[in-house]
Amino acid sequence: MNRSEIFYDGFWHNNTIFAQLLGMCPLLGVTTSAENGFWMGAATMLVLLGSNLVVSLVRDLIPKNVRIPAYITIIAAFVTVVGMAMNAWMHEMYLVLGLFIPLIVVNCAILGRAEAFASKNSVSDSVVDALAVSAGFTFALVVLGGVRELFGQGELFGFVVFGESYPDVLMFILPPGAFIALGFILAGVNLINRKLKARAAAAPVVASEALEAQT
């Protein structure tokens, strides 16, 4: 795959949330607002970039029988750095995200990219893959957080959208609302994917008809 295909695959086609349903713990736990989802995604992006980069650099030096513990150690090191940085410079957000920052260590999406991609590809391709996967993950967090914040409080990124008279819908802020909102979002994503597949299937037919018309 070229790099554009790598990015499309990581961001949309094999999106961590929308396609693989991985990393559900932070998705459902912190997405009470779009801002929380964004910063959780940003923290995950930094960890994934760092871990993919290091794993790709040292992939030939790590014995196969200890590769998983080595990958977890590398990921844990970056999670520690990101957690300490957020605690120092974004203390309020650090408190909001709480336990979910250390849990990035056991996010199967990050370990999966280290094992499935970074350990088998070049540094540049691994960085592109990390950017794509983490951007797709952040996108999913922001979308779900935005939907819950919008319908739960009538706001988006803290800005009032539906007016001051909008009654708070507590269901969307609570965990059951996360499952309901995610279900509707996944239905929308599946509909988009079906339309994309239908368009891709129709493209060769249209091209052949145009060619026949010219001849």
C-alpha positions in Angstrom: 0.0 0.0 0.0 1.1 3.5 -0.7 0.9 6.1 2.1 -2.5 7.5 1.0 -3.9 4.0 1.1 -2.4 3.5 4.6 -3.9 6.7 5.8 -7.4 5.9 4.4 -7.3 2.4 5.8 -6.3 3.5 9.3 -8.6 6.6 9.4 -11.8 5.2 7.9 -11.8 1.7 6.3 -10.4 0.0 9.4 -11.3 2.7 11.9 -10.5 1.6 15.4 -14.0 2.4 16.7 -16.4 2.4 13.7 -15.0 -0.8 12.0 -13.1 -2.8 14.7 -15.0 -1.7 17.8 -11.8 -1.5 19.8 -10.9 0.9 22.6 -14.5 1.0 23.8 -13.5 1.8 27.4 -12.3 5.4 26.9 -14.9 5.9 24.1 -17.8 5.3 26.5 -16.1 6.6 29.6 -14.8 10.1 28.7 -17.0 11.2 25.8 -19.5 13.2 27.9 -18.4 16.2 25.8 -16.6 16.8 22.5 -13.7 18.5 24.3 -13.1 15.5 26.5 -13.1 13.2 23.5 -10.6 15.5 21.6 -8.0 15.6 24.4 -8.3 11.9 25.0 -7.7 11.3 21.3 -4.8 13.8 21.4 -3.1 11.9 24.3 -3.7 8.6 22.5 -2.2 10.1 19.3 1.0 11.1 21.1 1.4 7.7 22.6 0.7 5.9 19.3 3.1 8.1 17.4 5.9 7.5 19.9 5.3 3.8 20.2 5.0 3.1 16.5 8.2 5.1 15.8 10.3 3.3 18.5 8.9 -0.1 17.6 9.7 0.4 14.0 13.2 1.6 14.8 14.1 -1.4 17.1 12.0 -4.1 15.4 15.0 -6.1 14.3 16.6 -5.9 17.8 13.7 -7.3 19.8 13.6 -11.2 20.1 10.3 -12.6 18.9 9.6 -14.4 22.1 9.6 -11.2 24.2 8.2 -8.8 21.6 4.8 -8.3 23.3 6.3 -7.4 26.8 8.8 -5.1 25.0 6.0 -3.4 23.1 4.0 -2.9 26.3 7.0 -1.4 28.0 7.6 1.0 25.2 3.9 2.0 25.2 3.9 2.4 29.0 6.9 4.7 28.8 5.1 7.1 26.5 1.9 6.9 28.5 3.9 7.9 31.6 5.4 10.9 29.8 2.1 12.0 28.3 0.3 11.6 31.7 3.0 13.6 33.5 2.9 16.4 30.9 -0.9 16.7 31.1 -0.8 16.7 34.9 1.8 19.5 34.7 0.3 21.7 32.0 -3.4 20.6 31.7 -4.1 19.6 35.3 -7.9 20.2 35.1 -8.3 18.0 32.0 -5.9 15.5 33.5 -8.3 15.2 36.5 -11.3 14.9 34.1 -9.7 12.1 32.1 -8.4 10.5 35.3 -7.8 6.7 35.1 -8.4 6.5 31.4 -4.9 8.0 30.7 -3.0 5.2 32.4 -5.4 2.7 30.7 -3.9 3.8 27.3 -1.2 1.2 28.1 -3.7 -1.6 27.7 -5.6 -0.1 24.7 -5.6 -3.1 22.3 -5.6 -0.7 19.4 -2.2 0.7 20.2 -0.6 -2.7 21.0 -2.3 -4.1 17.8 -0.7 -1.4 15.6 2.7 -2.1 17.2 2.4 -5.8 16.5 0.6 -5.8 13.2 2.2 -2.8 11.5 5.1 -1.0 13.1 7.0 -4.2 13.7 6.9 -5.1 10.0 7.1 -1.7 8.2 9.5 1.2 7.8 9.6 4.2 10.1 7.9 6.6 7.7 5.0 4.2 7.0 4.6 3.5 10.7 4.3 7.2 11.4 1.7 7.6 8.7 -0.2 4.6 10.1 0.0 6.0 13.7 -1.3 9.4 12.5 -4.2 7.7 10.5 -5.3 5.4 13.3 -5.1 8.0 16.0 -6.8 10.6 13.9 -9.6 8.1 13.2 -9.8 7.3 16.9 -9.9 11.0 17.8 -12.6 11.6 15.2 -14.8 8.9 16.7 -14.3 10.2 20.2 -15.2 13.8 19.1 -18.2 12.7 17.1 -19.6 10.6 20.0 -18.8 13.3 22.6 -20.3 16.0 20.4 -23.5 14.1 19.9 -23.8 13.4 23.6 -23.0 17.0 24.6 -25.3 18.4 21.9 -28.4 16.4 22.8 -27.6 16.1 26.5 -26.9 19.8 27.2 -27.6 21.6 24.0 -23.9 22.7 23.7 -21.0 21.8 21.5 -17.4 22.4 22.7 -18.9 24.4 25.5 -20.8 26.8 23.2 -24.6 27.0 23.5 -26.3 25.7 20.3 -29.9 25.1 21.2 -30.4 28.1 23.5 -30.5 28.6 27.2 -34.0 27.2 27.5 -33.0 23.8 26.2 -33.7 21.2 28.9 -30.8 18.9 29.8 -31.4 15.3 28.7 -29.5 13.4 31.4 -29.8 10.1 29.5 -27.2 11.2 26.9 -24.7 12.2 29.6 -25.0 8.8 31.4 -23.4 5.6 30.1 -26.7 4.2 28.6 -26.8 7.3 26.4 -23.3 6.5 25.1 -24.4 3.1 23.9 -27.6 4.6 22.3 -25.7 7.4 20.5 -22.9 5.0 19.4 -25.5 2.7 17.9 -27.0 5.5 15.7 -23.5 6.7 14.7 -22.5 3.2 13.7 -25.7 2.9 11.6 -24.8 6.1 9.9 -21.3 5.0 9.2 -22.6 1.7 7.8 -24.9 3.6 5.5 -22.0 5.8 4.2 -19.9 2.7 3.6 -22.7 1.0 1.6 -23.0 4.1 -0.6 -19.2 4.2 -1.1 -19.1 0.6 -2.1 -22.1 1.0 -4.5 -20.4 4.0 -6.1 -17.1 2.2 -6.4 -18.8 -0.8 -8.0 -20.7 1.4 -10.4 -17.6 3.4 -11.5 -16.1 0.7 -13.9 -19.5 0.2 -15.5 -19.9 3.9 -16.1 -16.3 4.1 -17.5 -16.9 1.1 -19.9 -20.2 2.6 -21.1 -18.4 5.9 -21.8 -15.7 4.1 -23.7 -18.2 2.2 -25.8 -20.0 5.5 -26.6 -16.8 7.0 -27.8 -16.0 4.1 -30.1 
